Amino acid sequence: MLGKEVAASEPICRFVTGKDYYRPSDESVRHNAFMPNKDGETSVYRTISLNDEKIYDLGKRFVAPKKKKPIKGWADILASRIMEQQLRVDPKLHPHHRHANIVDWPKDREKNRLIAIKLASESELHLLAPT
C-alpha cells in the first residue's frame, strides 16, 4: 500500500517515449525528460515494490496512449534526489494510484533547466530491448 506522502526512499520513474529524453550513444538521460510542463509539473510514477515488467505495464497502459508513442523505457530516480532540489513529489492518483507529479518548480526556466540536468545525471535509464 502506498502512503499518502511520498517517502524520500521511494523509487520514482519518468517514462521515456523518444530520443528527446535520452542519448542512445551512451544511454544517459537527457534533462528534457525532467523538465516541467506548461503547468509547472513533471508527470512521474511511484514504483516501489514493482518489477520491471510491472513498471513497463504502467507506462504501456497509462503513458503511451496519452503521448501517442510507445514506451522506450524509463528513468529511475530516488524521491530524495528530487526533494534535495527543493521540489516535491505530489501523489495525484489519476490516471493511476501510482501517478504523481514533481511540483514546486521555480518560475525561472533557466533554473528549471539546471535542476533538470541534475536530476537527469542522478537518474538511471532502463531501455527496453528492441523487438
C-alpha atoms as an extended CHARMM CRD file, in Angstrom:
* protein
*
       131  EXT
         1         1  MET       CA              0.0000000000        0.0000000000        0.0000000000  PROA      1               0.0000000000
         2         2  LEU       CA              1.3540000000        3.4060000000       -0.9790000000  PROA      2               0.0000000000
         3         3  GLY       CA              1.4310000000        6.1460000000        1.6320000000  PROA      3               0.0000000000
         4         4  LYS       CA             -0.3570000000        9.4610000000        1.1620000000  PROA      4               0.0000000000
         5         5  GLU       CA              3.0330000000       11.1520000000        1.1790000000  PROA      5               0.0000000000
         6         6  VAL       CA              5.9700000000       10.0800000000       -0.9710000000  PROA      6               0.0000000000
         7         7  ALA       CA              8.8620000000        8.8370000000        1.1710000000  PROA      7               0.0000000000
         8         8  ALA       CA             12.3570000000       10.0900000000        0.3790000000  PROA      8               0.0000000000
         9         9  SER       CA             13.4730000000        6.4710000000       -0.0570000000  PROA      9               0.0000000000
        10        10  GLU       CA             10.8640000000        5.7010000000       -2.7510000000  PROA      10              0.0000000000
        11        11  PRO       CA             11.9620000000        4.9810000000       -6.3120000000  PROA      11              0.0000000000
        12        12  ILE       CA             10.2810000000        7.2350000000       -8.8670000000  PROA      12              0.0000000000
        13        13  CYS       CA             10.2370000000        6.7550000000      -12.6380000000  PROA      13              0.0000000000
        14        14  ARG       CA              9.7860000000        9.0790000000      -15.5770000000  PROA      14              0.0000000000
        15        15  PHE       CA              8.7250000000        7.2210000000      -18.7070000000  PROA      15              0.0000000000
        16        16  VAL       CA             10.7550000000        7.7050000000      -21.8850000000  PROA      16              0.0000000000
        17        17  THR       CA              8.9170000000        7.8050000000      -25.2050000000  PROA      17              0.0000000000
        18        18  GLY       CA             11.5660000000        9.2220000000      -27.5040000000  PROA      18              0.0000000000
        19        19  LYS       CA             15.2050000000       10.1410000000      -28.0440000000  PROA      19              0.0000000000
        20        20  ASP       CA             14.4940000000       13.6740000000      -26.8350000000  PROA      20              0.0000000000
        21        21  TYR       CA             14.5490000000       12.0960000000      -23.3430000000  PROA      21              0.0000000000
        22        22  TYR       CA             17.7600000000       10.0340000000      -23.6660000000  PROA      22              0.0000000000
        23        23  ARG       CA             21.0520000000        9.7820000000      -25.5570000000  PROA      23              0.0000000000
        24        24  PRO       CA             21.3560000000        6.4850000000      -27.4500000000  PROA      24              0.0000000000
        25        25  SER       CA             25.1460000000        6.9230000000      -27.7420000000  PROA      25              0.0000000000
        26        26  ASP       CA             25.7830000000        6.4670000000      -24.0220000000  PROA      26              0.0000000000
        27        27  GLU       CA             22.2850000000        5.5220000000      -22.8170000000  PROA      27              0.0000000000
        28        28  SER       CA             22.0840000000        8.5010000000      -20.4780000000  PROA      28              0.0000000000
        29        29  VAL       CA             19.0040000000       10.5000000000      -19.5480000000  PROA      29              0.0000000000
        30        30  ARG       CA             18.6100000000       13.9660000000      -21.1070000000  PROA      30              0.0000000000
        31        31  HSD       CA             17.4600000000       16.8560000000      -18.9490000000  PROA      31              0.0000000000
        32        32  ASN       CA             14.3670000000       17.2350000000      -21.1800000000  PROA      32              0.0000000000
        33        33  ALA       CA             12.9780000000       14.1230000000      -19.5010000000  PROA      33              0.0000000000
        34        34  PHE       CA             12.5540000000       16.0250000000      -16.2410000000  PROA      34              0.0000000000
        35        35  MET       CA             11.5820000000       19.4930000000      -17.4660000000  PROA      35              0.0000000000
        36        36  PRO       CA              8.1970000000       20.6420000000      -16.1520000000  PROA      36              0.0000000000
        37        37  ASN       CA              5.2460000000       21.1100000000      -18.4970000000  PROA      37              0.0000000000
        38        38  LYS       CA              3.4800000000       24.4530000000      -19.0010000000  PROA      38              0.0000000000
        39        39  ASP       CA              1.5880000000       23.8670000000      -15.7500000000  PROA      39              0.0000000000
        40        40  GLY       CA              4.8530000000       23.5360000000      -13.8090000000  PROA      40              0.0000000000
        41        41  GLU       CA              4.6160000000       19.7750000000      -13.3140000000  PROA      41              0.0000000000
        42        42  THR       CA              6.5550000000       16.6930000000      -14.3730000000  PROA      42              0.0000000000
        43        43  SER       CA              4.4950000000       13.5010000000      -14.5130000000  PROA      43              0.0000000000
        44        44  VAL       CA              6.0990000000       10.5000000000      -12.7860000000  PROA      44              0.0000000000
        45        45  TYR       CA              5.1450000000        7.1610000000      -11.2490000000  PROA      45              0.0000000000
        46        46  ARG       CA              5.8700000000        5.6550000000       -7.8370000000  PROA      46              0.0000000000
        47        47  THR       CA              7.4700000000        2.2690000000       -8.4680000000  PROA      47              0.0000000000
        48        48  ILE       CA              8.1890000000        0.8920000000       -5.0050000000  PROA      48              0.0000000000
        49        49  SER       CA              7.7630000000       -2.9230000000       -4.9390000000  PROA      49              0.0000000000
        50        50  LEU       CA              7.2920000000       -3.1720000000       -8.7390000000  PROA      50              0.0000000000
        51        51  ASN       CA              9.4670000000       -5.2910000000      -11.0060000000  PROA      51              0.0000000000
        52        52  ASP       CA             10.4760000000       -4.1260000000      -14.4960000000  PROA      52              0.0000000000
        53        53  GLU       CA              7.5610000000       -5.9360000000      -16.1400000000  PROA      53              0.0000000000
        54        54  LYS       CA              5.0120000000       -4.1290000000      -13.9670000000  PROA      54              0.0000000000
        55        55  ILE       CA              6.7260000000       -0.7690000000      -14.4650000000  PROA      55              0.0000000000
        56        56  TYR       CA              6.6130000000       -1.2700000000      -18.2350000000  PROA      56              0.0000000000
        57        57  ASP       CA              2.9340000000       -2.2480000000      -17.9950000000  PROA      57              0.0000000000
        58        58  LEU       CA              2.1520000000        1.0290000000      -16.1930000000  PROA      58              0.0000000000
        59        59  GLY       CA              3.7920000000        3.0010000000      -18.9820000000  PROA      59              0.0000000000
        60        60  LYS       CA              2.1730000000        0.9580000000      -21.7200000000  PROA      60              0.0000000000
        61        61  ARG       CA             -1.3170000000        1.3370000000      -20.2380000000  PROA      61              0.0000000000
        62        62  PHE       CA             -1.2580000000        4.9000000000      -18.9140000000  PROA      62              0.0000000000
        63        63  VAL       CA              1.5150000000        6.8910000000      -20.6260000000  PROA      63              0.0000000000
        64        64  ALA       CA              1.8340000000        5.5540000000      -24.1910000000  PROA      64              0.0000000000
        65        65  PRO       CA             -1.8380000000        6.1770000000      -25.1100000000  PROA      65              0.0000000000
        66        66  LYS       CA             -1.6950000000        9.7610000000      -23.8250000000  PROA      66              0.0000000000
        67        67  LYS       CA              1.5890000000       10.5130000000      -25.6110000000  PROA      67              0.0000000000
        68        68  LYS       CA              0.5180000000        8.5110000000      -28.6820000000  PROA      68              0.0000000000
        69        69  LYS       CA              4.0060000000        6.9610000000      -28.6850000000  PROA      69              0.0000000000
        70        70  PRO       CA              5.3220000000        3.6040000000      -27.4790000000  PROA      70              0.0000000000
        71        71  ILE       CA              7.3080000000        3.4150000000      -24.2600000000  PROA      71              0.0000000000
        72        72  LYS       CA             11.0590000000        3.1370000000      -24.9370000000  PROA      72              0.0000000000
        73        73  GLY       CA             11.9660000000        2.7550000000      -21.2590000000  PROA      73              0.0000000000
        74        74  TRP       CA             12.1250000000        4.8500000000      -18.1090000000  PROA      74              0.0000000000
        75        75  ALA       CA             14.4540000000        6.8860000000      -15.9280000000  PROA      75              0.0000000000
        76        76  ASP       CA             14.6440000000        5.7650000000      -12.2780000000  PROA      76              0.0000000000
        77        77  ILE       CA             15.4720000000        8.2360000000       -9.5230000000  PROA      77              0.0000000000
        78        78  LEU       CA             15.0060000000        8.2450000000       -5.7680000000  PROA      78              0.0000000000
        79        79  ALA       CA             12.4660000000       10.7260000000       -4.4360000000  PROA      79              0.0000000000
        80        80  SER       CA             15.1860000000       12.0620000000       -2.1050000000  PROA      80              0.0000000000
        81        81  ARG       CA             17.1540000000       13.3200000000       -5.1310000000  PROA      81              0.0000000000
        82        82  ILE       CA             14.1040000000       15.2840000000       -6.2650000000  PROA      82              0.0000000000
        83        83  MET       CA             13.4680000000       16.6350000000       -2.7580000000  PROA      83              0.0000000000
        84        84  GLU       CA             17.1090000000       17.7770000000       -2.4840000000  PROA      84              0.0000000000
        85        85  GLN       CA             16.2880000000       20.2470000000       -5.2660000000  PROA      85              0.0000000000
        86        86  GLN       CA             13.5010000000       21.8170000000       -3.1520000000  PROA      86              0.0000000000
        87        87  LEU       CA             10.8730000000       20.0650000000       -5.2650000000  PROA      87              0.0000000000
        88        88  ARG       CA              8.0390000000       17.8240000000       -4.0680000000  PROA      88              0.0000000000
        89        89  VAL       CA              6.6360000000       14.5840000000       -5.4460000000  PROA      89              0.0000000000
        90        90  ASP       CA              2.8890000000       15.1170000000       -5.1350000000  PROA      90              0.0000000000
        91        91  PRO       CA              0.6920000000       11.9700000000       -5.4170000000  PROA      91              0.0000000000
        92        92  LYS       CA             -2.0920000000       12.5140000000       -7.9700000000  PROA      92              0.0000000000
        93        93  LEU       CA             -3.8990000000        9.1360000000       -8.1310000000  PROA      93              0.0000000000
        94        94  HSD       CA             -5.0980000000        9.7860000000      -11.6870000000  PROA      94              0.0000000000
        95        95  PRO       CA             -4.8370000000        8.1500000000      -14.1560000000  PROA      95              0.0000000000
        96        96  HSD       CA             -3.4460000000        5.5160000000      -11.7500000000  PROA      96              0.0000000000
        97        97  HSD       CA             -2.9520000000        5.3700000000       -7.9770000000  PROA      97              0.0000000000
        98        98  ARG       CA              0.8380000000        5.2830000000       -8.5300000000  PROA      98              0.0000000000
        99        99  HSD       CA              0.8430000000        8.5190000000      -10.5440000000  PROA      99              0.0000000000
       100       100  ALA       CA              2.4440000000       11.6480000000       -9.0900000000  PROA      100             0.0000000000
       101       101  ASN       CA              3.7820000000       14.9920000000      -10.2540000000  PROA      101             0.0000000000
       102       102  ILE       CA              7.0610000000       16.6930000000       -9.4800000000  PROA      102             0.0000000000
       103       103  VAL       CA              5.9330000000       20.1580000000       -8.3630000000  PROA      103             0.0000000000
       104       104  ASP       CA              7.2070000000       23.4190000000       -6.8420000000  PROA      104             0.0000000000
       105       105  TRP       CA              9.4800000000       24.1770000000       -9.7860000000  PROA      105             0.0000000000
       106       106  PRO       CA             10.9080000000       27.7200000000       -9.8460000000  PROA      106             0.0000000000
       107       107  LYS       CA              9.3030000000       30.1900000000      -12.2580000000  PROA      107             0.0000000000
       108       108  ASP       CA             12.6880000000       30.7310000000      -13.9540000000  PROA      108             0.0000000000
       109       109  ARG       CA             13.1840000000       28.4330000000      -16.9690000000  PROA      109             0.0000000000
       110       110  GLU       CA             16.9880000000       28.5190000000      -16.6850000000  PROA      110             0.0000000000
       111       111  LYS       CA             16.8170000000       27.4060000000      -13.0350000000  PROA      111             0.0000000000
       112       112  ASN       CA             14.4690000000       24.6130000000      -14.1110000000  PROA      112             0.0000000000
       113       113  ARG       CA             16.9440000000       23.5270000000      -16.7680000000  PROA      113             0.0000000000
       114       114  LEU       CA             19.7840000000       23.3540000000      -14.2250000000  PROA      114             0.0000000000
       115       115  ILE       CA             17.6270000000       21.3330000000      -11.8240000000  PROA      115             0.0000000000
       116       116  ALA       CA             16.5440000000       19.0090000000      -14.6540000000  PROA      116             0.0000000000
       117       117  ILE       CA             20.1970000000       18.4890000000      -15.6430000000  PROA      117             0.0000000000
       118       118  LYS       CA             20.9850000000       17.4850000000      -12.0460000000  PROA      118             0.0000000000
       119       119  LEU       CA             18.0100000000       15.0960000000      -11.8720000000  PROA      119             0.0000000000
       120       120  ALA       CA             18.9150000000       13.5270000000      -15.2200000000  PROA      120             0.0000000000
       121       121  SER       CA             22.5120000000       12.9910000000      -14.1000000000  PROA      121             0.0000000000
       122       122  GLU       CA             21.3050000000       11.2550000000      -10.9250000000  PROA      122             0.0000000000
       123       123  SER       CA             18.8020000000        9.0010000000      -12.6650000000  PROA      123             0.0000000000
       124       124  GLU       CA             19.3200000000        5.5780000000      -14.1970000000  PROA      124             0.0000000000
       125       125  LEU       CA             17.9860000000        4.7580000000      -17.6520000000  PROA      125             0.0000000000
       126       126  HSD       CA             16.2280000000        1.4560000000      -18.2990000000  PROA      126             0.0000000000
       127       127  LEU       CA             15.7090000000        0.9150000000      -22.0320000000  PROA      127             0.0000000000
       128       128  LEU       CA             13.5190000000       -1.8310000000      -23.4020000000  PROA      128             0.0000000000
       129       129  ALA       CA             15.1760000000       -4.3600000000      -25.6480000000  PROA      129             0.0000000000
       130       130  PRO       CA             14.3750000000       -3.6880000000      -29.3160000000  PROA      130             0.0000000000
       131       131  THR       CA             11.7040000000       -6.0050000000      -30.6850000000  PROA      131             0.0000000000
